[in-house]
């Protein structure tokens, strides 16, 4: 599954960290 995270504030970083901990690797970040 692909994920898009828009914004790298505290919530965006938390979402990214949670997805990585769940083993997701297809993550796109948009600052």
SERO-4910 file (N, C-alpha, C, O; in steps of 0.05 Angstrom, whole numbers):
BEGIN
 pado doro    nc1    nc2    nc3   cac1   cac2   cac3    cc1    cc2    cc3    oc1    oc2    oc3
  Unk    A     17    -23      0      0      0      0     18     25      0     39     25     13
  Unk    A      9     46    -14     25     70    -15     13     91      4    -12     92      8
  Unk    A     30    106     17     22    126     36     34    153     28     57    154     20
  Unk    A     18    174     30     28    202     26     24    217     52      2    218     63
  Unk    A     46    228     62     45    244     86     51    273     78     73    278     67
  Unk    A     32    291     82     36    319     75     41    335    101     25    335    119
  Unk    A     65    347    102     73    362    125     90    346    144     84    323    150
  Unk    A    112    358    153    130    343    171    131    356    198    152    358    210
  Unk    A    108    366    207    106    376    235    106    352    254    113    329    246
  Unk    A     99    356    278    100    335    298     81    312    291     88    288    295
  Unk    A     58    318    280     39    296    273     49    281    249     47    256    248
  Unk    A     59    295    229     70    281    205     93    263    212     94    240    202
  Unk    A    110    272    230    133    255    238    123    230    254    133    208    251
  Unk    A    102    234    270     91    212    285     79    191    266     83    167    270
  Unk    A     63    201    246     52    182    227     73    167    212     71    143    208
  Unk    A     94    181    203    116    168    189    129    147    207    134    124    197
  Unk    A    135    153    231    148    134    250    130    110    254    140     87    255
  Unk    A    104    114    257     85     92    261     84     74    237     84     49    240
  Unk    A     84     85    213     83     69    189    108     52    186    107     29    179
  Unk    A    131     64    192    157     50    190    157     27    210    166      5    204
  Unk    A    147     32    234    146     11    255    128    -11    247    132    -34    256
  Unk    A    107     -6    231     89    -26    222    100    -42    198     88    -61    188
  Unk    A    124    -33    188    137    -47    166    131    -36    139    138    -49    119
  Unk    A    117    -14    137    111     -2    111    136     11    100    152     23    114
  Unk    A    140      8     73    164     19     61    157     38     38    175     53     29
  Unk    A    132     38     28    125     55      5    112     81     16     87     83     15
  Unk    A    128     99     26    118    123     39    129    147     23    153    149     18
  Unk    A    111    166     16    119    190      2    115    213     22     94    216     34
  Unk    A    135    230     25    134    253     42    133    279     26    149    282      7
  Unk    A    115    297     32    113    322     19    115    344     41     98    346     58
  Unk    A    136    359     40    141    379     61    125    402     55    126    422     70
***
